[in-house]
Amino acid sequence: MTDEAILEHGGHDAAHADESGEAQSDTRQFVTFEIAGEMFAVDMAPVQEIIRVPAVVRVPLAPATLDGLSNLRGRVLPIISLRRLFGFDMREHDDLTRAVVIDLGQPLGFVVDRVASVIDVDPERIEGVSGIRSTVDSELLTGILKDVAGCSMVMVLDFGKLVAQQFEAISALARGASSMAGAAGAEAANEEQQAADELQLVNFTVAEQEYAIDIASVQEIVQVPPNIVHVPNSPSHVLGLMTLRERLLPLVSLRSLFGLAARQLDERSRVVVAAIGETAVGIVTDSVSEVLRVPAKLVDAMPALLAKNSGMADIGQICRLDNGKRLVGILAVDRICHQGALQQVMESIGGNMEQLAEGTAGAMDAAEEAGNDDEEQVVVFHLADGEFGVPIAGVQEIVRVPEELTHVPKAAHFVEGVINLRGAVLPVIDQRKRLDLAPIDRNDRQRIMVFLIKGVRIGFIVDAVTEVLKIPRTAIEPAPRLSQAQARLLGRVANLEKHNRMIQLIEPVCLVDGEDSEALARLAA
């Protein structure tokens, strides 16, 4: 029987009772379901719907009974495993597995092996739990249904108590949300003041050479779209156009601009969206490596002799890292694609903007983004199978993981060690260990994200840093309060329904607790 048929069957039963003239005022409806061969029931009143088990996003620091978060028609829905909660053996979901969505102040989906039916129960068939307390643990029961749905006895679960046991932080932590947001804002303001004498650069590679752009000129970093609209008679270094939030964006190839060998774009290629006056241009790179925070004294103007060379004209400054062993060319964005060339491309579009936008496979959904200037800019990174984001203002820099870290005896288990970052000691935390995720071997995609937390610079190893993204505030909502640690750290979630993405937003100020922060400060000192 389908979910719709189950609900319809319950309605027909009630209608039939009404036609027969029987009194219905005391009759109660229940949803019956099976878990590990046992039959249970829940009062129909709080049941919103019954759905197939959706795909979920795992939530670090949440109770083990939580499978993860799902998207239910634009709403964030926690999915809870009743098998795991009751201590039954886990099994793969099948065609009968369902999630019963119950509203307990916020909607929660409870996974059951199968839903049996919706039944009407006369009061005389409902027995309280007082009579069985001496022999059965009845703490999570509200009653017993006798001789219903082909069963001699069906236990009625008290989902309110069940949730209170496992997710006690759901209501308690809501009170602290506003103060936490205020603390995060103050932390970001302090970081901006301390960074006044530094340059923050987005570092990327082209043909194995390192370049950078001042982050003030970078609007965002996105993946290369599957298809690019080519514009006839455009300059050779202009690859074409893509659509980004209802605007057409010219794409410039640095390989072509610098006279380097062409290369097929792949999953590591990125588009750095840079502002040139009132125009934006997408700079196509082989990969975006890191975000550097560099003292201004390590940045020099391009030597006059080299600046005259046409191949060097687009590089305005040189950044000296690792005692001069590593040189990074800082691009002068306004020279990369001068206004005349851009104007030529935009004029060649003419009145075909709508047609080109429809034909671009990488177009963002205009309905989601149109008219929304109220956005948050976040750095998106990966951990395990999840996407996470942090406010870009809170990120000091992003650097590669060195081959060796100096391990510190008796440090917390999640402290991977310390590294020398331009003469300063930087404590480094393995974010997987910090969030109780399965460990992985070191690899080239991993990065260290550096934050300033309570006056201490701390690095966190993540699986990969993928993009800088502007997220409409209308897509951001409070995350379900699932545990105290989770709610402090992951207080919000960006629900990008149109793109089938759910990004959990981290509050950097809450990445370490008070005692851990003091211990890390001693390491840094």
ZAMIKE-515719 format. One record per residue (C-alpha): y, x, z; residue in three letters. Coordinates in steps of 0.05 Angstrom, whole numbers, plus 5000, padded with zeros to 4 digits. Last residue first. Example, Ala and Ser with C-alpha at 12.3 -4.5 7.8 and 13.67 -1.06 7.14 Angstrom:
residues 2
497952735143SER491052465156ALA
END
This chain:
residues 525
563060755447ALA559360345395ALA553260325439LEU557360105499ARG560459555457ALA553359345437LEU551459255510ALA557758845523GLU556458395463SER549158295485ASP551558045553GLU556657565521GLY552257295466ASP551957555395VAL553057205329LEU557556695363CYS564256985339VAL561456995269PRO560656225266GLU555256135214ILE555155605159LEU548455345135GLN548555255060ILE544754665031MET543854674956ARG541254164906ASN547254274860HIS549853554864LYS548153524938GLU552354114960LEU551553985035ASN555454535069ALA552854565141VAL556554665207ARG555154905278GLY550255445261LEU551455945317LEU553155495376ARG548654925352ALA542655385340GLN542955715408ALA543555045445GLN538154705404SER537954165351LEU545153925345ARG545253675273PRO550254085233ALA557353835230PRO559653685159GLU562154075100ILE562253765030ALA569153445041THR571654145058ARG570554334986PRO566655004982ILE569555614948LYS563956134940LEU563456884946VAL556657074921GLU549657354932THR549257804993VAL541957975002ALA536458005055ASP541358085113VAL542458665161ILE548058535212PHE553359045229GLY557659035291ILE564959235300ARG567059095372VAL573658755392GLY570458095412LYS566558085347ILE569058475286LEU563958355232PHE560258815184VAL555058545136MET549559055123ILE545958945057ARG538958845032GLN537758834957ARG534959544954ASP529059394999ASN526759485072ARG520259145088ASP520358435115ILE520458125185PRO518857385198ALA524857005227LEU526656975301ASP534156925288LEU536057605317ARG529757905287LYS531757675217ARG538957885230GLN536758605243ASP542658855284ILE546559485269VAL551159835320PRO556660205282LEU558960895308VAL565461095276ALA566561705231GLY566661335165ARG560860885184LEU555861295223ASN549760865236ILE546660545298VAL539760245311GLY535659635291GLU538159225350VAL533758595350PHE529258835406HIS535158955453ALA536559695465ALA531960085512LYS532160715468PRO537160715410VAL534560835339HIS538861245292THR538460905224LEU535261215162GLU535361045089GLU542260725096PRO543059975087VAL548559865036ARG555359615058VAL559158955066ILE566058955098GLU570158645153GLN567557935141VAL571157415183GLY576357245131ALA570857085082ILE568356525127PRO560756605135VAL555256285094GLY547756205097PHE542456055045GLU535255985069GLY528456215044ASP528156855087ALA535457045098LEU540356995040HIS547857105037PHE553956705018VAL560956965033VAL565456355045VAL571956085019GLN573755405048GLU576854865005GLU582254335006ASP584454324934ASP580053744915ASN582453374854GLY575953424818ALA570353794854GLU564553314860GLU566152904799ALA567253534758ALA559953754765ASP560154494753MET559054714681ALA553855264669GLY550654914609ALA557254924571THR557154394517GLY560953864557GLU566454364574ALA567054574501LEU567853854477GLN573053694531GLU577054324516MET577054234441ASN584554104434GLY586154834421GLY580855314444ILE583855854400SER590255794441GLU586455984504MET583456604471VAL590156844443GLN593556724510GLN588357154543LEU589657714494ALA597157664504GLY596657624579GLN593258294585HIS585758304599CYS584058914641ILE591359114652ARG593058564702ASP586658714740VAL588359444754ALA581359674771LEU579760104831ILE575160674809GLY570260874863VAL568861614878LEU563061824923ARG562462544945LYS569762554968GLY568162575042ASN563361995037ASP568561555001LEU574661724959ARG577861114926CYS581261214858ILE587060794834GLN589660424772GLY583560404728ILE584959994665ASP588360574630ALA582361034639MET579360944569GLY586260974538SER587461664569ASN594561684594LYS592061514665ALA587762144663LEU593762604658LEU597762204709ALA592262244762PRO590061544783MET593561364848ALA589861554911ASP585961144962VAL582961475024LEU589561415063LYS589360655055ALA583260615100PRO577560265064VAL574159595079ARG568859535026LEU565358895003VAL558659044972GLU554359124911SER556258614857VAL551658704798SER551958874723ASP559058604719THR562558054680VAL569857964697ILE571757224696GLY579157114683VAL584156674719ALA591156524695THR597356374737GLU598657114747GLY592157464734ILE587157194785ALA580057474787ALA573357114782VAL567957644790VAL562157414747VAL555457694769ARG549358004736SER543358064782ARG539457494749GLU540257814681ASP545357954626LEU542458374569GLN545959044563ARG551259324516ALA552560064515ALA559260274543LEU566060254506GLY569960114570PHE572059414548LEU565159264521SER561759454586ARG567259114625LEU565558454590SER571057934598VAL569357194608LEU574856684595PRO574556104646LEU575455374624LEU577254914681ARG573654314711GLU570754704770ARG568355304730LEU566755204657THR564755824618MET568056164559LEU566756734512GLY564557464515LEU571657724510VAL571058484499HIS571058404424SER577758034423PRO577157304401SER576557104327ASN571556544342PRO570456334414VAL563356364442HIS561255844493VAL556756184545ILE549855924564ASN545556044625PRO551756134669PRO553056824700VAL552756754776GLN559056674816VAL564057104855ILE570556794880GLU578156814877GLN578657574874VAL585757854870SER586457934946ALA579558254946ILE582458864911ASP577759024854ILE572359564854ALA568460024808TYR562060414815GLU558260704755GLN550960534742GLU552660224674ALA557559754709VAL557059684785THR560859274836PHE565259364898ASN569858804922VAL575359174959LEU578959075026GLN584559575033LEU586559795103GLU593059885142ASP593859145160ALA586559065179ALA587759005254GLN592358405244GLN587458055198GLU581758155248GLU585757855305ASN587157225263ALA579757155247ALA577957185321GLU583156645337ALA580056185285GLY573056295312ALA575356125382ALA578455475358GLY572055275322ALA568155395387MET573054975427SER572054395377SER564454425378ALA563554465454GLY563053715467ARG557853635412ALA553354115450LEU550853625502ALA549053075452SER543853425409ILE542453985460ALA536453635492GLU532553675426PHE525253715447GLN525053305511GLN530752835492ALA527552725425VAL521152465455LEU524852065507LYS528651685453GLY522451655409PHE518751225460ASP512151145425LEU508250475424VAL500850615433MET496150175393VAL489949855425MET484149435399SER485849625328CYS485449185266GLY492949155259ALA493648855329VAL488648745385ASP493048985442LYS499749335433LEU501349825489ILE508149985517GLY514250445521THR510451095515LEU512851815521LEU511751875596GLU505051515594SER500552085615ASP494251675623VAL489751505683THR494551285739SER499951105689ARG495550575656ILE498049935690GLY505350145689SER505250235614VAL507349525596GLY503049065554GLU504848735489ILE499848235461ARG502747655502GLU509547795471PRO507147615401ASP507048195351VAL509648185280ASP507048775239ILE509749295191VAL503949685162SER499750315161ALA504550895151VAL500751545137ARG500052245165ASP506752205201VAL513152625193VAL519052395236PHE525852375201GLY531952365246LEU538351955236PRO543852075288GLN545051665351GLY537551545352LEU536851265281ASP529651315258ILE527251545189VAL519651515185VAL517452105141ALA511151985101ARG504552315084THR500151875041LEU500452294977ASP498852935016ASP502253405064HIS498354015083GLU495354035154ARG497554245223MET492854205283ASP495353725337PHE500053965392GLY503853305399PHE510353605372LEU506653985318ARG503353345292ARG509852965301LEU513353435253SER520953335254ILE525453295192ILE532953345205PRO537052935155LEU543653175126VAL546752595087ARG548452605013GLY542952134991ARG537952425040LEU538553185039ASN533553555082SER533853995144LEU527854365173GLY520754285198ASP523254185269LEU517554215321THR518754955332ALA525554815363PRO531455085324ALA533555825329LEU533655895253PRO533755255210VAL529055205151ARG531554815090VAL527154215073VAL523953895012ALA522953145024PRO517152785058VAL516352125022ARG520751595054ILE520551035105ILE527150705123GLU532150565178GLN527450475237VAL531650345300PRO529749595305ALA522449645281MET519649845348ASP514950445339VAL507450455334ALA501650935341PHE494550995313MET490651625325GLU486651965269GLY491052595269ALA497452175266ILE497251465240GLU502850955232PHE504750255256THR511849985246VAL513349445297PHE516548755295GLN517648325356ARG516347585367THR520347275424ASP525246865382SER520146695328GLN517946005349ALA512545735303GLU514745225252GLY509645415200SER515245595151GLU518246095201ASP511546425211ALA510746505136HIS517646825132ALA515847325187ALA509347515153ASP512947565086HIS518048055116GLY512548505144GLY509148515076HIS515748695043GLU516349305089LEU509349525074ILE510149365000ALA516349804996GLU512650375030ASP506950294981THR500050005000MET
END
